[in-house]
Amino acid sequence: MPRRARIHFNSLRSSLVNLPISIYGPLLERNIRPQGLAVHLSLVAESRPSRPNVKIEAYVGWTGMASASSLAQFNASGPNEKGFETVEIDPQYAQGLGFTQGDLVEIGLLHDLSFATSVATEPVTSDDWEIIEIHAAHVESTLLSQVRVAKVGQEIDIWVLGRTRVRLRVVSVDPSTKGTAVLLTTNTEVSIAPKLHKQIDGTAKAQVSKDIKTSATPSQPSSAPSKTPQGSSRITRVLPKRLLSHDAISKIDSYSGDLRTAYISWVTFVRLRTGRPPNSLVPDPSSDDNSTLYAHTVKRLQPPVDPSSNPSTSSAAPSPALPTVLTAGGSQEKAKTSHDQAKQEPEVYISWLSEVPDDHIVFRNLEDDIEEWDLIRIIEVSNAKTFDVPSPPQPNGVVTPPEMNERSVLAGVDDILETCRTFCLQKLRAHAMVKSVPGVSGLLITGRTGAGKTSIVQAVAKSLQEDPKTYTYIHYIDLSRYPEKPIATLKALFRHAYEKAAWHKPSILIMDNLDKILSAELEHADSFRSRHLTELFLHQYSAASRMATSNFRGIVLVATASSTTGLHPLISKSHIFEEEVHVKPPNKFARRDILSRIVQERLKTAVNLRQDPDAMLNFTSLATQTEGYSATDLQDLVARAMHRVAIRAATDPDSVKLTIADFEAAQVDFTPLSLRDVKLQKSDVQWSDVGGLYETKRVLRETLEWPTKYGPIFAQSPLRLRSGIMLYGFPGCGKTLLASAVAKECGLNFISVKGPEILNKYIGASEQSVRELFERASAAKPCVLFFDEFDSIAPKRQGSSTPRTRTQLIAMLTQMDGAEGLDGVYVLAATSRPDMIDSALLRPGRLDKSLLCNMPDASERKDILKAVAGKVKLAPSVDLDEIAEATEGYSGADLQALLYNAHLEVVHQAISNLPAADVPSNRDEAPIEYTIVGGPKEGSKVASKATEMALQRRLRQIQSASTSRTNTQRAPPAAPKHHEITQEHLRSVLKTSRPSVSPEEHQRLDRIYKEFIGDRSGDLPVPPDGVGIGNRVSLM
């Protein structure tokens, strides 16, 4: 028995309905699929007492959902409601079927309908056919999700891009049925017959051909109104006039009157004026027939509405806006009916121009609500008014694409610009060969902050927009402004971005700073928001999404991010970005070009500013001094130099000259972006502070200092330079001290890393720390990355090692791989156990050179004592040779401790020799009595002990100062006494000290070093446990 329910409007944007809860429940329990069910709706006569004989019925599909308003209607207690449930249907679709809000209908469920083999339909209006022509692929891909039932004579509605409604009427179905409907499946073929606008008659066509061939004669527009019906129409895209050549712009601007003029291509012109194929009429390039302009009516198609500017959330879909008709004088009014529209005077005069591409239009002046890149419909009117304009020289019709290097101020990134441009062109050409593209074609540009990613993207997009082969529309979104926006807002933003790009295609969709909202999941933070946004993004743009039905033909997505790892892992798994381009920091030659380009642009805008003719700027020298600077840093540096000139010009107007001194002053206290978050180690240790180790210091200077100091010479070397050095030796022999001297003397940035700093108990955290270390070093290059206790960071792979240490070692090997190279990054490792380091790290290409820091001999010990003695006072009688001979087996750290302990002996001896009167007394002094005048009453505030002591201290200082002023004769200050370390002090300390490395430990380490030198591969035999060279084990 059919159930009854009331019609309730809900913007479903489909030809489906939501069923009442009483029907939805049993269907859900029986697992009835919506694809195999049809719903029959028939109007109950008593619901319309005024028209009881009206019979309305329709066959519709089911969405698979329940009516949200059904429960509220079911619980209604009004006398007129009778507790009826509701069936929800789209308001526009319901009106097309004849239903109104609140109608009472009977609901019947049909489970045994036939499956349609083919369904023939036709558009209700010619406008519907125009929309279907443009979005044929989208209609094909979304038809079954919006329509599931068809009946001969019944209307079905489809929403294009979820916004534009297309009405179709079913003409026939196969197999044919008598009065019943059929179900649509994936095997059903749906055909749509074309429905064109009414064509003009033969007499008018002949007149049009005659007008085209007539020579251009100056004439005025006729004032006779148009009395014949409208002709054919064409949807075109508004092309900005600035993208054409100068000759074409001169042709367009040749008319300077008040009437509106526009130009289209020859093919579009012929199709619009005659409705015949364009090859039937061939224009004569030598003629000036395109000087005749014909009046047309222009209607602007409504583009997708930006959700941020239209926050309305009405449940019912708004009625489509009436088309805008341009009338005389540039004014506009809303079209009421097609009959009224045909009576209006067309006042847009159109002709053809060879440079305008097909299905495009170029206006002389844009007015009213028509903007660049809009879609408009041109409606041809028979017996239209015409007028002629003077004909300047014809453009040659050949437009060369703009050179990117001429249009862009970017320098040093020519290869990146060409790679990005080639990718976009190839994708747009491939899209032109197919009807539908299921997922977006993506290009990801990565690089650190300030590398110029946004400038590169905008330069590529501008080049493609100015290229006559593409004329792409650019839709730019800076996602760094949306990190705190609600998820619903970002979902609408993703949807609108696609709709905007699809409406104006071919389009370049730019999403800048994508990692700001689709960031990687953090270990100790809630990542639900990031994952949810990533899934919404992939749902809209990825071809791998099960719900992806959008057509991305003619759309290329270009996104920027700091790194691939900074994006959510689902992005890489979905393969949405087909190519990735990494923007590296500019090298010396790129920095030279960037500085030269920025300075030239600044000098053009400054009126009186110029370079010093006697001392021109040396941009090569400036590029050498700005190692590690990004493009943004160089721009800030030039701005600071300009400010220095402005400050100097305020006091001396004659010194408005840009000199090298201004750049040197601008670099003072200027920190590049890449170094602002990097913790660099500062050291005061010089080469003179390191005693002995002559050969080790020489190799370090050759490897680290010379390539930076003599860069042009080393740049011409065909050999690969060393980039990794390992310092190994006995404990306390100066390995870390040498690294500190490197940080001071070599002029390189220095990052020191201890083993525990990168070790982490969480899986993958240690490997991430290793990657971040090398990224920081690359950002701060030229840089030395110093690993202390390297054997704890990269232990040898063996049976006792854990998977976690092995993966950490693999990350280290990958970062130090000789195949990739570390440009400007030097690795310095220190260890006392080289046998514990994995042999793969010791091969050439990673740690190229191993330097032994051996126990110092007598001469080296004397040199160490002299270096340390520079920080303390030694008596002239001290014999360092005697001390050096007596300290056999002492390391450099032991010798430093020897002198420091001797200095403490001198201090203790000097204190014990002081007279008793000079020794400060610890007895308590009598407090000074005082009286508080004013302030709070006595006893109202209790002073703490600390406050009382501070007050007493101040009173004693005041008393001491007043006493010293009353003394007329002051005793001269005593001369400071200099305490020196004597030979006796050293001998005394030497009696109580011993080497930190025992003889047994010395022998064991010496044997390890000899075997390491003899077998450079590091494949050392594991000695017995009794010898003491054991394996490291882990408790993990």
Secondary structure, DSSP 4 states (H G I P E B T S, - for coil): --EEEEEEE----SSEEEEPHHHHHHHHHTT--GGG-EEEEEE-GGG-TT-TT---EEEEEEEEEE-TTHHHHHT---TTTTT-EEEEE-HHHHHHHT--TT-EEEEEEE--PPBPSEEEEEESSHHHHHHHHHTHHHHHHHHHHH--EE-TT-EEEEEETTTEEEEEEEEEEES--SS--EE--TT-EEEE---PPPPP-HHHHHHHHHHHHS---------PPP-SPEEEEEEEEEPPGGGS-HHHHHHHTT--SSSEEEEE-HHHHHHHHT-S-GGGS---TTS-GGGEEEEEEEEEPPPPPPTTT-----SSPPPPPPPEEE-GGG-EEE---HHHHHTSPP-EEEEE-TTSPTTEEEESS--TT--TT-EEEEEEETT--EEE----PPP-S--PPPPHHHH----S-HHHHHHHHHHHHHHHHHHTTSS--SS-EEEEEE--TTSSHHHHHHHHHHHHHH-TTT--EEEEEEGGG-TTS-HHHHHHHHHHHHHHHHHS-SEEEEEETGGGTSBPPPTTS--HHHHHHHHHHHHHH-TT-TT-----TTEEEEEEES-STTB-HHHHHHT-EEEEEE-PPP-HHHHHHHHHHHHHHHHHH-SS-EE-TTS---HHHHHHHTTT--HHHHHHHHHHHHHHHHHHHHH-GGG-EE-HHHHHHHTTT---GGGTT--PPP----GGGS-S-HHHHHHHIIIIIHHHHTHHHHHT-SSPPP-EEEEEESTTSSHHHHHHHHHHHS--EEEEE-HHHH--SSTTHHHHHHHHHHHHHHHT-SEEEEEESHHHHSBPP-TT--HHHHHHHHHHHHHT-TTT--TTEEEEEEES-GGGB-GGGGSTTTS-EEEEEPPP-HHHHHHHHHHHHTTS-B-TT--HHHHHHHTTT--HHHHHHHHHHHHHHHHHHHHHTS-GGGSPP-SPPPPPP----SSSPTTSSPPPHHHHHHHHHHHHHHHHHHHHHH-SS-PPPPPPPPP-B-HHHHHHHHHH---SS-HHHHHHHHHHHHHHHH-TT--PPPPPTTTT--------
